[in-house]
């Protein structure tokens, strides 16, 4: 599977789980009126999962994804190994605009902000694809309190993990309310695709 850094424009906002268009037949909730969530890095959010669990938070990071969806990536931490499974330092971006999410979220998805960011991205990238992009996403943070809990080790040596997002490979997700401040990023190193839910660890070196 080929992975690439995303611009919101290249795949469309819907490809990162963030649709711009209205949700047909859904009653819109009022926008979030609480205090402005603090802006933290991906690594800060992952290293302090218990602190941010169930809280509104703004996370700024590099957007990386495949055709299945998108993640925010932490380049200065991880992997987080639990029961032999190396969780990547990634946060799945989940739309808060789906009917299921709207029923349980205390906010309405900010379509105006999404359209505004898309316009800014078009200006930044001049229509080019695969441009590394850093964006701040704000929303409800959910994570695994115990990274070992969803990990199963089988007798044949394979390890399966089920976290958040596509293939369950993320240790946390952000139920996105809004986004802001896109800028061109500069990845510190090539970013591989997230691991699959099944892996077989390499044997220990002699």
C-alpha positions as CSV (number, residue, x, y, z in Angstrom):
1,X,0.0,0.0,0.0
2,X,1.4,3.3,-1.0
3,X,1.4,6.0,1.7
4,X,2.0,9.7,1.1
5,X,1.8,12.9,2.9
6,X,-1.5,14.6,2.2
7,X,-2.8,17.9,1.3
8,X,-6.4,18.3,2.2
9,X,-7.0,19.2,-1.3
10,X,-5.3,16.3,-2.9
11,X,-7.7,13.7,-1.7
12,X,-10.5,16.1,-0.7
13,X,-11.5,16.7,2.9
14,X,-13.7,13.7,2.9
15,X,-10.7,11.4,2.4
16,X,-9.4,12.4,5.9
17,X,-12.8,11.7,7.3
18,X,-13.9,15.4,7.1
19,X,-16.7,16.1,4.7
20,X,-17.5,19.7,3.9
21,X,-21.0,19.2,2.6
22,X,-24.1,19.2,4.8
23,X,-25.3,16.0,6.4
24,X,-28.7,15.2,4.9
25,X,-31.6,14.9,7.3
26,X,-29.5,15.6,10.4
27,X,-30.4,18.2,13.0
28,X,-27.4,20.4,13.6
29,X,-26.2,20.9,17.2
30,X,-24.9,24.2,18.4
31,X,-21.2,24.8,18.0
32,X,-18.9,24.1,20.9
33,X,-19.0,27.1,23.2
34,X,-16.5,25.9,25.9
35,X,-13.0,27.3,26.4
36,X,-10.5,27.1,23.5
37,X,-8.8,23.7,23.8
38,X,-5.0,23.8,24.4
39,X,-2.8,23.1,21.4
40,X,-0.5,20.2,21.9
41,X,1.8,18.1,19.7
42,X,1.0,14.5,18.7
43,X,3.7,13.2,21.0
44,X,2.4,15.2,23.9
45,X,-1.1,13.8,23.4
46,X,0.1,10.2,23.1
47,X,2.5,10.4,26.0
48,X,-0.2,11.9,28.2
49,X,-3.2,9.9,27.0
50,X,-4.8,9.6,30.5
51,X,-4.7,13.4,30.9
52,X,-6.4,14.2,27.6
53,X,-8.8,11.2,27.5
54,X,-12.3,12.4,26.9
55,X,-11.2,16.0,26.7
56,X,-11.5,18.7,24.0
57,X,-8.0,19.3,22.7
58,X,-6.3,20.8,19.7
59,X,-3.5,18.7,18.2
60,X,-1.0,20.1,15.6
61,X,0.9,17.7,13.5
62,X,1.9,16.3,10.1
63,X,-1.0,14.8,8.2
64,X,-0.2,11.4,6.6
65,X,-2.6,9.0,5.1
66,X,-3.7,6.4,2.5
67,X,-6.8,6.1,0.5
68,X,-8.5,4.6,3.6
69,X,-8.1,7.7,5.8
70,X,-5.6,9.9,7.6
71,X,-3.6,10.2,10.7
72,X,-1.6,12.8,12.5
73,X,2.0,11.7,13.0
74,X,4.4,12.3,15.9
75,X,8.0,12.3,14.6
76,X,9.7,12.7,18.0
77,X,8.3,9.7,19.9
78,X,7.3,6.1,19.6
79,X,6.9,3.4,18.8
80,X,5.1,2.4,22.0
81,X,5.7,-1.3,22.5
82,X,3.1,-3.3,24.4
83,X,3.1,-7.1,24.5
84,X,5.5,-7.1,21.6
85,X,3.4,-4.9,19.4
86,X,4.9,-1.5,18.4
87,X,2.2,1.0,18.2
88,X,3.1,3.8,15.8
89,X,3.0,7.4,17.1
90,X,-0.2,8.3,15.2
91,X,-3.6,9.6,15.9
92,X,-6.5,8.7,13.7
93,X,-8.6,11.5,12.4
94,X,-12.3,10.7,12.7
95,X,-15.0,12.9,11.4
96,X,-17.4,14.3,13.9
97,X,-19.9,14.8,11.1
98,X,-21.3,11.3,10.8
99,X,-24.7,10.5,12.1
100,X,-23.4,8.1,14.7
101,X,-20.9,10.6,16.0
102,X,-23.3,13.5,16.1
103,X,-25.5,11.6,18.5
104,X,-22.8,11.4,21.2
105,X,-20.7,14.5,20.6
106,X,-21.3,17.8,22.5
107,X,-20.5,19.9,19.4
108,X,-21.4,20.4,15.7
109,X,-18.8,19.9,13.0
110,X,-17.5,23.2,11.8
111,X,-18.1,23.1,8.1
112,X,-17.1,26.7,7.6
113,X,-13.7,26.1,9.1
114,X,-13.2,23.1,6.9
115,X,-14.0,25.1,3.8
116,X,-11.7,27.9,5.0
117,X,-8.8,25.5,5.5
118,X,-9.3,23.9,2.1
119,X,-9.2,27.3,0.5
120,X,-5.9,28.1,2.4
121,X,-4.4,24.8,1.4
122,X,-5.2,25.4,-2.3
123,X,-3.4,28.7,-2.0
124,X,-0.4,27.2,-0.2
125,X,0.1,24.2,-2.5
126,X,-0.8,25.9,-5.9
127,X,-2.7,22.8,-6.8
128,X,0.3,20.5,-6.3
129,X,-0.3,17.0,-4.9
130,X,1.6,15.1,-2.1
131,X,2.7,18.3,-0.4
132,X,3.6,17.7,3.3
133,X,1.0,19.6,5.3
134,X,0.8,20.5,9.0
135,X,-2.6,21.3,10.4
136,X,-4.2,21.9,13.8
137,X,-7.2,19.8,14.4
138,X,-9.5,20.3,17.4
139,X,-11.9,17.8,18.8
140,X,-12.6,15.1,21.4
141,X,-9.6,12.9,22.2
142,X,-10.0,9.2,22.8
143,X,-7.3,6.8,23.5
144,X,-6.3,3.4,24.9
145,X,-5.5,3.6,28.5
146,X,-3.6,0.3,28.4
147,X,-1.9,-0.3,25.1
148,X,-1.5,-4.0,25.9
149,X,-5.2,-4.6,26.4
150,X,-6.2,-4.9,22.7
151,X,-3.1,-6.8,21.8
152,X,-3.3,-10.6,21.4
153,X,-0.2,-12.8,21.0
154,X,-0.9,-16.1,19.2
155,X,1.0,-19.4,19.5
156,X,2.4,-19.1,15.9
157,X,4.1,-15.8,16.9
158,X,1.8,-13.4,15.2
159,X,0.5,-10.4,17.1
160,X,-2.8,-8.7,16.5
161,X,-3.7,-5.3,17.8
162,X,-7.0,-3.5,17.4
163,X,-6.9,0.2,18.2
164,X,-8.5,3.1,16.4
165,X,-9.1,3.9,12.7
166,X,-8.4,1.8,9.6
167,X,-7.1,-1.7,10.6
168,X,-7.1,-0.5,14.2
169,X,-3.5,0.6,14.1
170,X,-3.7,3.9,16.0
171,X,-3.4,4.1,19.8
172,X,-5.7,7.1,19.8
173,X,-8.2,9.1,17.7
174,X,-9.5,12.6,17.5
175,X,-13.2,13.1,16.8
176,X,-12.7,16.3,14.8
177,X,-14.8,19.4,15.4
178,X,-12.7,21.9,13.5
179,X,-9.3,22.6,11.9
180,X,-7.1,25.6,11.4
181,X,-3.7,27.1,10.4
182,X,-2.4,24.8,7.6
183,X,1.2,25.2,6.6
184,X,3.7,23.4,4.4
185,X,5.6,20.9,6.5
186,X,9.1,19.3,6.3
187,X,9.1,15.7,7.4
188,X,12.3,14.7,9.3
189,X,12.4,11.3,7.6
190,X,10.4,9.2,5.2
191,X,7.1,8.2,6.8
192,X,6.2,4.6,6.4
193,X,2.6,3.4,6.4
194,X,1.2,2.4,9.8
195,X,1.6,-1.2,10.7
196,X,-1.2,-3.6,9.9
197,X,-3.3,-5.1,12.7
198,X,-1.3,-8.4,12.2
199,X,2.5,-8.5,12.5
200,X,5.1,-11.2,13.1
201,X,8.0,-9.8,15.1
202,X,11.5,-10.4,13.8
203,X,13.4,-13.1,15.8
204,X,15.9,-11.7,18.3
205,X,19.4,-11.2,16.9
206,X,22.0,-13.6,18.4
